[in-house]
């Protein structure tokens, strides 16, 4: 159904860096109400059991499940700092870590959790995501939303889609009136560049015996896509794949990926050995192995105003 897009493809779109802030997350385990218990660190990945498809699916939220950049909308409506757009552009260009960005942003939010959730709730979502996720989980395929964001509105959004039990790997944000605080239960233990380490979640699923399909659209997704075995990319993730030489499938709607998955599952039933790739090691390009222990920004980083 899809032409395999590779770095020498002649139809690559213009390189437009995403304006994604990845402020996607979850209020609580299932309730979706302001003040619900924040999610803990993601549980360990269970090993692949015999007879199940050898693949896991990790999905970004902003601009991927949501049709708009919910994060940008929330921040634009509730943050008035004069330098906000300039600082976000620095992050979009890959010159600032997302953890530092969000730690800076959270100090300028002056809205209640309920106000922020109301803004997020008004954003549309891809209607094909819910049936796609249900199809995958019914087949025994793990599906997780992996978001390098604040951690307070993905849960309510998934609950409205009928997917309240879908695992979410993200940050933990709590509110006291109009002030927020953020923690990193799913960050890398010795790298501070990202708030949530998408790379580690990919590697955990691969270590459990599954190939990883990653679906995304933006800047923070590079740290998952670069280690995944299959990539579905759109918007800013497309030029990132092209520049780095990562083969990918171009997509627009989840209904397309749903059709692809149906075809792969049919092939797997006919020949379990050939339908999905084996999990493979990929060159390490981020994290303490490359940048050193405790690094807070990628190479060429800039700092928000007021920071040393």
TILUMBA-297451 format. One record per residue (C-alpha): residue number from 1; residue in three letters; y negated, x negated, z negated. Coordinates in nm, 2 decimals, padded with zeros to 4 digits. Layout:
r n: NUM&res: ALA&north: Y&east: X&up: Z
...
END
This chain:
r n: 1&res: UNK&north: 00.00&east: 00.00&up: 00.00
r n: 2&res: UNK&north: -00.23&east: -00.29&up: -00.08
r n: 3&res: UNK&north: -00.31&east: -00.60&up: 00.12
r n: 4&res: UNK&north: -00.26&east: -00.90&up: -00.10
r n: 5&res: UNK&north: -00.61&east: -01.05&up: -00.15
r n: 6&res: UNK&north: -00.63&east: -01.43&up: -00.18
r n: 7&res: UNK&north: -00.91&east: -01.68&up: -00.21
r n: 8&res: UNK&north: -00.93&east: -01.73&up: 00.17
r n: 9&res: UNK&north: -00.97&east: -01.36&up: 00.24
r n: 10&res: UNK&north: -01.25&east: -01.28&up: 00.48
r n: 11&res: UNK&north: -01.34&east: -00.95&up: 00.32
r n: 12&res: UNK&north: -01.47&east: -01.08&up: -00.01
r n: 13&res: UNK&north: -01.77&east: -00.89&up: -00.14
r n: 14&res: UNK&north: -02.10&east: -01.04&up: -00.24
r n: 15&res: UNK&north: -02.09&east: -01.24&up: -00.57
r n: 16&res: UNK&north: -02.26&east: -01.01&up: -00.82
r n: 17&res: UNK&north: -02.21&east: -01.11&up: -01.18
r n: 18&res: UNK&north: -02.12&east: -00.81&up: -01.40
r n: 19&res: UNK&north: -02.38&east: -00.66&up: -01.64
r n: 20&res: UNK&north: -02.09&east: -00.58&up: -01.87
r n: 21&res: UNK&north: -02.15&east: -00.63&up: -02.24
r n: 22&res: UNK&north: -01.79&east: -00.53&up: -02.32
r n: 23&res: UNK&north: -01.91&east: -00.34&up: -02.63
r n: 24&res: UNK&north: -01.59&east: -00.13&up: -02.61
r n: 25&res: UNK&north: -01.38&east: -00.05&up: -02.91
r n: 26&res: UNK&north: -01.24&east: 00.19&up: -03.16
r n: 27&res: UNK&north: -01.35&east: 00.37&up: -03.47
r n: 28&res: UNK&north: -01.02&east: 00.42&up: -03.63
r n: 29&res: UNK&north: -00.65&east: 00.44&up: -03.58
r n: 30&res: UNK&north: -00.65&east: 00.80&up: -03.44
r n: 31&res: UNK&north: -00.92&east: 01.01&up: -03.59
r n: 32&res: UNK&north: -01.21&east: 00.93&up: -03.36
r n: 33&res: UNK&north: -01.46&east: 01.03&up: -03.63
r n: 34&res: UNK&north: -01.75&east: 00.81&up: -03.75
r n: 35&res: UNK&north: -01.65&east: 00.63&up: -04.06
r n: 36&res: UNK&north: -01.28&east: 00.63&up: -03.98
r n: 37&res: UNK&north: -01.08&east: 00.32&up: -04.09
r n: 38&res: UNK&north: -01.14&east: 00.03&up: -03.84
r n: 39&res: UNK&north: -00.84&east: -00.10&up: -03.66
r n: 40&res: UNK&north: -00.67&east: -00.42&up: -03.80
r n: 41&res: UNK&north: -00.55&east: -00.72&up: -03.61
r n: 42&res: UNK&north: -00.32&east: -00.63&up: -03.33
r n: 43&res: UNK&north: 00.05&east: -00.63&up: -03.43
r n: 44&res: UNK&north: 00.29&east: -00.89&up: -03.30
r n: 45&res: UNK&north: 00.43&east: -00.82&up: -02.96
r n: 46&res: UNK&north: 00.79&east: -00.70&up: -02.96
r n: 47&res: UNK&north: 01.05&east: -00.89&up: -02.75
r n: 48&res: UNK&north: 01.16&east: -00.74&up: -02.42
r n: 49&res: UNK&north: 01.47&east: -00.53&up: -02.47
r n: 50&res: UNK&north: 01.75&east: -00.53&up: -02.21
r n: 51&res: UNK&north: 01.72&east: -00.25&up: -01.96
r n: 52&res: UNK&north: 01.35&east: -00.21&up: -01.97
r n: 53&res: UNK&north: 01.10&east: -00.32&up: -01.70
r n: 54&res: UNK&north: 01.00&east: -00.68&up: -01.77
r n: 55&res: UNK&north: 00.62&east: -00.62&up: -01.75
r n: 56&res: UNK&north: 00.33&east: -00.54&up: -01.98
r n: 57&res: UNK&north: 00.00&east: -00.39&up: -01.87
r n: 58&res: UNK&north: -00.33&east: -00.50&up: -02.03
r n: 59&res: UNK&north: -00.64&east: -00.30&up: -01.93
r n: 60&res: UNK&north: -01.01&east: -00.37&up: -01.98
r n: 61&res: UNK&north: -01.24&east: -00.07&up: -02.08
r n: 62&res: UNK&north: -01.60&east: -00.10&up: -01.96
r n: 63&res: UNK&north: -01.62&east: -00.03&up: -01.59
r n: 64&res: UNK&north: -01.24&east: -00.02&up: -01.58
r n: 65&res: UNK&north: -01.12&east: 00.29&up: -01.77
r n: 66&res: UNK&north: -01.48&east: 00.41&up: -01.81
r n: 67&res: UNK&north: -01.65&east: 00.47&up: -01.47
r n: 68&res: UNK&north: -01.98&east: 00.33&up: -01.60
r n: 69&res: UNK&north: -02.06&east: 00.03&up: -01.81
r n: 70&res: UNK&north: -02.06&east: 00.23&up: -02.14
r n: 71&res: UNK&north: -02.16&east: -00.09&up: -02.33
r n: 72&res: UNK&north: -02.47&east: -00.14&up: -02.12
r n: 73&res: UNK&north: -02.56&east: 00.23&up: -02.16
r n: 74&res: UNK&north: -02.53&east: 00.22&up: -02.54
r n: 75&res: UNK&north: -02.73&east: -00.10&up: -02.57
r n: 76&res: UNK&north: -03.00&east: 00.01&up: -02.33
r n: 77&res: UNK&north: -03.05&east: 00.33&up: -02.52
r n: 78&res: UNK&north: -03.04&east: 00.19&up: -02.87
r n: 79&res: UNK&north: -03.17&east: -00.17&up: -02.85
r n: 80&res: UNK&north: -03.54&east: -00.24&up: -02.77
r n: 81&res: UNK&north: -03.55&east: -00.62&up: -02.81
r n: 82&res: UNK&north: -03.77&east: -00.77&up: -02.53
r n: 83&res: UNK&north: -03.52&east: -01.05&up: -02.46
r n: 84&res: UNK&north: -03.21&east: -00.83&up: -02.44
r n: 85&res: UNK&north: -03.17&east: -00.81&up: -02.06
r n: 86&res: UNK&north: -03.25&east: -01.19&up: -02.02
r n: 87&res: UNK&north: -02.99&east: -01.28&up: -02.28
r n: 88&res: UNK&north: -02.73&east: -01.05&up: -02.13
r n: 89&res: UNK&north: -02.79&east: -01.22&up: -01.79
r n: 90&res: UNK&north: -02.72&east: -01.55&up: -01.95
r n: 91&res: UNK&north: -02.39&east: -01.42&up: -02.08
r n: 92&res: UNK&north: -02.31&east: -01.26&up: -01.74
r n: 93&res: UNK&north: -02.36&east: -01.60&up: -01.58
r n: 94&res: UNK&north: -02.09&east: -01.75&up: -01.81
r n: 95&res: UNK&north: -02.34&east: -01.96&up: -02.01
r n: 96&res: UNK&north: -02.30&east: -01.79&up: -02.35
r n: 97&res: UNK&north: -02.00&east: -01.69&up: -02.55
r n: 98&res: UNK&north: -01.94&east: -01.31&up: -02.61
r n: 99&res: UNK&north: -01.90&east: -01.36&up: -02.98
r n: 100&res: UNK&north: -02.24&east: -01.52&up: -03.01
r n: 101&res: UNK&north: -02.39&east: -01.25&up: -02.79
r n: 102&res: UNK&north: -02.25&east: -00.97&up: -03.00
r n: 103&res: UNK&north: -02.35&east: -01.13&up: -03.33
r n: 104&res: UNK&north: -02.70&east: -01.15&up: -03.19
r n: 105&res: UNK&north: -02.70&east: -00.79&up: -03.05
r n: 106&res: UNK&north: -02.56&east: -00.63&up: -03.37
r n: 107&res: UNK&north: -02.87&east: -00.74&up: -03.56
r n: 108&res: UNK&north: -03.10&east: -00.53&up: -03.33
r n: 109&res: UNK&north: -02.90&east: -00.21&up: -03.33
r n: 110&res: UNK&north: -03.10&east: 00.05&up: -03.53
r n: 111&res: UNK&north: -02.88&east: 00.36&up: -03.48
r n: 112&res: UNK&north: -02.61&east: 00.54&up: -03.67
r n: 113&res: UNK&north: -02.25&east: 00.52&up: -03.57
r n: 114&res: UNK&north: -02.27&east: 00.89&up: -03.48
r n: 115&res: UNK&north: -02.57&east: 00.83&up: -03.25
r n: 116&res: UNK&north: -02.39&east: 00.55&up: -03.07
r n: 117&res: UNK&north: -02.07&east: 00.75&up: -03.03
r n: 118&res: UNK&north: -02.27&east: 01.04&up: -02.89
r n: 119&res: UNK&north: -02.41&east: 00.82&up: -02.62
r n: 120&res: UNK&north: -02.07&east: 00.67&up: -02.54
r n: 121&res: UNK&north: -01.91&east: 01.02&up: -02.53
r n: 122&res: UNK&north: -02.14&east: 01.13&up: -02.25
r n: 123&res: UNK&north: -01.99&east: 00.86&up: -02.01
r n: 124&res: UNK&north: -01.73&east: 00.96&up: -01.75
r n: 125&res: UNK&north: -01.38&east: 00.80&up: -01.73
r n: 126&res: UNK&north: -01.14&east: 00.75&up: -01.44
r n: 127&res: UNK&north: -00.93&east: 01.07&up: -01.44
r n: 128&res: UNK&north: -00.63&east: 00.87&up: -01.31
r n: 129&res: UNK&north: -00.60&east: 00.64&up: -01.62
r n: 130&res: UNK&north: -00.43&east: 00.89&up: -01.85
r n: 131&res: UNK&north: -00.14&east: 00.98&up: -01.61
r n: 132&res: UNK&north: -00.11&east: 00.61&up: -01.52
r n: 133&res: UNK&north: -00.08&east: 00.51&up: -01.88
r n: 134&res: UNK&north: 00.17&east: 00.79&up: -01.95
r n: 135&res: UNK&north: 00.38&east: 00.69&up: -01.65
r n: 136&res: UNK&north: 00.40&east: 00.33&up: -01.77
r n: 137&res: UNK&north: 00.48&east: 00.40&up: -02.13
r n: 138&res: UNK&north: 00.74&east: 00.66&up: -02.04
r n: 139&res: UNK&north: 00.91&east: 00.39&up: -01.84
r n: 140&res: UNK&north: 00.91&east: 00.16&up: -02.15
r n: 141&res: UNK&north: 00.62&east: -00.06&up: -02.03
r n: 142&res: UNK&north: 00.37&east: -00.16&up: -02.30
r n: 143&res: UNK&north: 00.01&east: -00.06&up: -02.22
r n: 144&res: UNK&north: -00.28&east: -00.20&up: -02.42
r n: 145&res: UNK&north: -00.65&east: -00.17&up: -02.39
r n: 146&res: UNK&north: -00.79&east: -00.52&up: -02.45
r n: 147&res: UNK&north: -01.16&east: -00.53&up: -02.50
r n: 148&res: UNK&north: -01.39&east: -00.82&up: -02.59
r n: 149&res: UNK&north: -01.63&east: -00.58&up: -02.76
r n: 150&res: UNK&north: -01.78&east: -00.43&up: -03.07
r n: 151&res: UNK&north: -01.49&east: -00.20&up: -03.15
r n: 152&res: UNK&north: -01.62&east: 00.15&up: -03.22
r n: 153&res: UNK&north: -01.59&east: 00.38&up: -02.92
r n: 154&res: UNK&north: -01.27&east: 00.32&up: -02.72
r n: 155&res: UNK&north: -01.06&east: 00.50&up: -02.98
r n: 156&res: UNK&north: -01.26&east: 00.83&up: -02.96
r n: 157&res: UNK&north: -01.26&east: 00.80&up: -02.58
r n: 158&res: UNK&north: -00.89&east: 00.76&up: -02.56
r n: 159&res: UNK&north: -00.84&east: 01.05&up: -02.80
r n: 160&res: UNK&north: -01.03&east: 01.27&up: -02.56
r n: 161&res: UNK&north: -00.80&east: 01.16&up: -02.28
r n: 162&res: UNK&north: -00.50&east: 01.25&up: -02.49
r n: 163&res: UNK&north: -00.41&east: 00.88&up: -02.55
r n: 164&res: UNK&north: -00.49&east: 00.85&up: -02.92
r n: 165&res: UNK&north: -00.19&east: 00.63&up: -02.99
r n: 166&res: UNK&north: -00.25&east: 00.38&up: -02.71
r n: 167&res: UNK&north: -00.29&east: 00.03&up: -02.87
r n: 168&res: UNK&north: -00.64&east: -00.12&up: -02.87
r n: 169&res: UNK&north: -00.71&east: -00.49&up: -02.92
r n: 170&res: UNK&north: -01.07&east: -00.56&up: -03.00
r n: 171&res: UNK&north: -01.32&east: -00.64&up: -03.27
r n: 172&res: UNK&north: -01.39&east: -00.45&up: -03.59
r n: 173&res: UNK&north: -01.74&east: -00.31&up: -03.63
r n: 174&res: UNK&north: -01.86&east: -00.11&up: -03.93
r n: 175&res: UNK&north: -02.18&east: 00.07&up: -04.00
r n: 176&res: UNK&north: -02.39&east: 00.12&up: -04.31
r n: 177&res: UNK&north: -02.66&east: 00.37&up: -04.20
r n: 178&res: UNK&north: -02.84&east: 00.21&up: -03.91
r n: 179&res: UNK&north: -02.71&east: -00.14&up: -03.96
r n: 180&res: UNK&north: -02.39&east: -00.27&up: -03.83
r n: 181&res: UNK&north: -02.15&east: -00.56&up: -03.92
r n: 182&res: UNK&north: -01.89&east: -00.72&up: -03.70
r n: 183&res: UNK&north: -01.56&east: -00.90&up: -03.76
r n: 184&res: UNK&north: -01.31&east: -01.07&up: -03.53
r n: 185&res: UNK&north: -00.95&east: -00.97&up: -03.63
r n: 186&res: UNK&north: -00.83&east: -01.05&up: -03.28
r n: 187&res: UNK&north: -01.03&east: -01.37&up: -03.21
r n: 188&res: UNK&north: -00.87&east: -01.71&up: -03.15
r n: 189&res: UNK&north: -00.82&east: -01.90&up: -03.48
r n: 190&res: UNK&north: -00.99&east: -02.21&up: -03.36
r n: 191&res: UNK&north: -01.21&east: -02.10&up: -03.07
r n: 192&res: UNK&north: -01.52&east: -01.89&up: -03.12
r n: 193&res: UNK&north: -01.63&east: -01.84&up: -02.76
r n: 194&res: UNK&north: -01.49&east: -01.49&up: -02.73
r n: 195&res: UNK&north: -01.49&east: -01.22&up: -03.00
r n: 196&res: UNK&north: -01.15&east: -01.10&up: -02.89
r n: 197&res: UNK&north: -00.91&east: -01.35&up: -02.73
r n: 198&res: UNK&north: -00.77&east: -01.18&up: -02.42
r n: 199&res: UNK&north: -00.60&east: -01.50&up: -02.33
r n: 200&res: UNK&north: -00.39&east: -01.49&up: -02.64
r n: 201&res: UNK&north: -00.27&east: -01.14&up: -02.59
r n: 202&res: UNK&north: -00.16&east: -01.22&up: -02.23
r n: 203&res: UNK&north: 00.03&east: -01.53&up: -02.36
r n: 204&res: UNK&north: 00.19&east: -01.32&up: -02.64
r n: 205&res: UNK&north: 00.34&east: -01.07&up: -02.40
r n: 206&res: UNK&north: 00.46&east: -01.35&up: -02.17
r n: 207&res: UNK&north: 00.63&east: -01.52&up: -02.47
r n: 208&res: UNK&north: 00.80&east: -01.20&up: -02.54
r n: 209&res: UNK&north: 00.96&east: -01.21&up: -02.20
r n: 210&res: UNK&north: 00.73&east: -00.99&up: -01.99
r n: 211&res: UNK&north: 00.52&east: -01.06&up: -01.69
r n: 212&res: UNK&north: 00.16&east: -00.94&up: -01.75
r n: 213&res: UNK&north: -00.04&east: -00.71&up: -01.52
r n: 214&res: UNK&north: -00.41&east: -00.73&up: -01.60
r n: 215&res: UNK&north: -00.66&east: -00.47&up: -01.48
r n: 216&res: UNK&north: -01.03&east: -00.54&up: -01.50
r n: 217&res: UNK&north: -01.37&east: -00.56&up: -01.34
r n: 218&res: UNK&north: -01.60&east: -00.81&up: -01.52
r n: 219&res: UNK&north: -01.70&east: -01.13&up: -01.67
r n: 220&res: UNK&north: -01.50&east: -01.13&up: -01.99
r n: 221&res: UNK&north: -01.19&east: -01.05&up: -01.79
r n: 222&res: UNK&north: -01.16&east: -01.40&up: -01.65
r n: 223&res: UNK&north: -01.00&east: -01.51&up: -01.97
r n: 224&res: UNK&north: -00.71&east: -01.26&up: -01.92
r n: 225&res: UNK&north: -00.69&east: -01.26&up: -01.54
r n: 226&res: UNK&north: -00.66&east: -01.64&up: -01.53
r n: 227&res: UNK&north: -00.33&east: -01.63&up: -01.72
r n: 228&res: UNK&north: -00.19&east: -01.30&up: -01.59
r n: 229&res: UNK&north: 00.10&east: -01.28&up: -01.35
r n: 230&res: UNK&north: -00.05&east: -00.99&up: -01.15
r n: 231&res: UNK&north: -00.42&east: -00.90&up: -01.13
r n: 232&res: UNK&north: -00.59&east: -00.58&up: -01.02
r n: 233&res: UNK&north: -00.96&east: -00.66&up: -00.98
r n: 234&res: UNK&north: -01.28&east: -00.49&up: -00.88
r n: 235&res: UNK&north: -01.65&east: -00.56&up: -00.90
r n: 236&res: UNK&north: -01.74&east: -00.89&up: -01.06
r n: 237&res: UNK&north: -01.38&east: -00.99&up: -01.13
r n: 238&res: UNK&north: -01.32&east: -01.01&up: -00.75
r n: 239&res: UNK&north: -01.55&east: -01.31&up: -00.69
r n: 240&res: UNK&north: -01.42&east: -01.47&up: -01.01
r n: 241&res: UNK&north: -01.07&east: -01.45&up: -00.87
r n: 242&res: UNK&north: -01.18&east: -01.58&up: -00.53
r n: 243&res: UNK&north: -01.37&east: -01.88&up: -00.68
r n: 244&res: UNK&north: -01.07&east: -01.98&up: -00.90
r n: 245&res: UNK&north: -00.80&east: -01.92&up: -00.65
r n: 246&res: UNK&north: -00.62&east: -01.64&up: -00.83
r n: 247&res: UNK&north: -00.43&east: -01.40&up: -00.61
r n: 248&res: UNK&north: -00.52&east: -01.04&up: -00.68
r n: 249&res: UNK&north: -00.51&east: -00.68&up: -00.56
r n: 250&res: UNK&north: -00.83&east: -00.50&up: -00.50
r n: 251&res: UNK&north: -00.85&east: -00.15&up: -00.65
r n: 252&res: UNK&north: -01.10&east: 00.14&up: -00.69
r n: 253&res: UNK&north: -00.92&east: 00.42&up: -00.88
r n: 254&res: UNK&north: -00.62&east: 00.42&up: -01.12
r n: 255&res: UNK&north: -00.44&east: 00.66&up: -00.89
r n: 256&res: UNK&north: -00.39&east: 00.36&up: -00.65
r n: 257&res: UNK&north: -00.24&east: 00.14&up: -00.93
r n: 258&res: UNK&north: -00.03&east: 00.44&up: -01.03
r n: 259&res: UNK&north: 00.12&east: 00.46&up: -00.68
r n: 260&res: UNK&north: 00.18&east: 00.08&up: -00.68
r n: 261&res: UNK&north: 00.36&east: 00.11&up: -01.02
r n: 262&res: UNK&north: 00.58&east: 00.39&up: -00.89
r n: 263&res: UNK&north: 00.68&east: 00.18&up: -00.60
r n: 264&res: UNK&north: 00.76&east: -00.12&up: -00.82
r n: 265&res: UNK&north: 00.96&east: 00.09&up: -01.06
r n: 266&res: UNK&north: 01.16&east: 00.23&up: -00.77
r n: 267&res: UNK&north: 01.22&east: -00.12&up: -00.64
r n: 268&res: UNK&north: 01.32&east: -00.24&up: -01.00
r n: 269&res: UNK&north: 01.58&east: 00.04&up: -01.02
r n: 270&res: UNK&north: 01.73&east: -00.08&up: -00.69
r n: 271&res: UNK&north: 01.71&east: -00.45&up: -00.77
r n: 272&res: UNK&north: 01.60&east: -00.54&up: -01.12
r n: 273&res: UNK&north: 01.58&east: -00.91&up: -01.03
r n: 274&res: UNK&north: 01.32&east: -00.88&up: -00.76
r n: 275&res: UNK&north: 01.07&east: -00.61&up: -00.84
r n: 276&res: UNK&north: 00.85&east: -00.79&up: -01.09
r n: 277&res: UNK&north: 00.76&east: -01.16&up: -01.11
r n: 278&res: UNK&north: 00.88&east: -01.37&up: -01.40
r n: 279&res: UNK&north: 00.62&east: -01.46&up: -01.66
r n: 280&res: UNK&north: 00.48&east: -01.80&up: -01.56
r n: 281&res: UNK&north: 00.28&east: -02.07&up: -01.72
r n: 282&res: UNK&north: -00.08&east: -02.11&up: -01.58
r n: 283&res: UNK&north: -00.32&east: -02.40&up: -01.62
r n: 284&res: UNK&north: -00.52&east: -02.38&up: -01.94
r n: 285&res: UNK&north: -00.89&east: -02.36&up: -01.85
r n: 286&res: UNK&north: -01.05&east: -02.22&up: -02.18
r n: 287&res: UNK&north: -01.00&east: -02.25&up: -02.55
r n: 288&res: UNK&north: -00.97&east: -02.54&up: -02.79
r n: 289&res: UNK&north: -00.73&east: -02.73&up: -02.56
r n: 290&res: UNK&north: -01.02&east: -02.77&up: -02.31
r n: 291&res: UNK&north: -01.34&east: -02.71&up: -02.51
r n: 292&res: UNK&north: -01.24&east: -02.85&up: -02.85
r n: 293&res: UNK&north: -01.19&east: -02.69&up: -03.19
r n: 294&res: UNK&north: -01.46&east: -02.45&up: -03.32
r n: 295&res: UNK&north: -01.66&east: -02.43&up: -03.00
r n: 296&res: UNK&north: -01.89&east: -02.12&up: -02.99
r n: 297&res: UNK&north: -02.01&east: -02.13&up: -02.62
r n: 298&res: UNK&north: -01.86&east: -02.23&up: -02.29
r n: 299&res: UNK&north: -02.00&east: -02.54&up: -02.12
r n: 300&res: UNK&north: -02.37&east: -02.51&up: -02.02
r n: 301&res: UNK&north: -02.44&east: -02.26&up: -02.29
r n: 302&res: UNK&north: -02.78&east: -02.12&up: -02.39
r n: 303&res: UNK&north: -02.88&east: -01.97&up: -02.72
r n: 304&res: UNK&north: -03.05&east: -01.64&up: -02.79
r n: 305&res: UNK&north: -03.42&east: -01.66&up: -02.90
r n: 306&res: UNK&north: -03.46&east: -01.76&up: -03.26
r n: 307&res: UNK&north: -03.13&east: -01.96&up: -03.28
r n: 308&res: UNK&north: -03.13&east: -02.34&up: -03.32
END
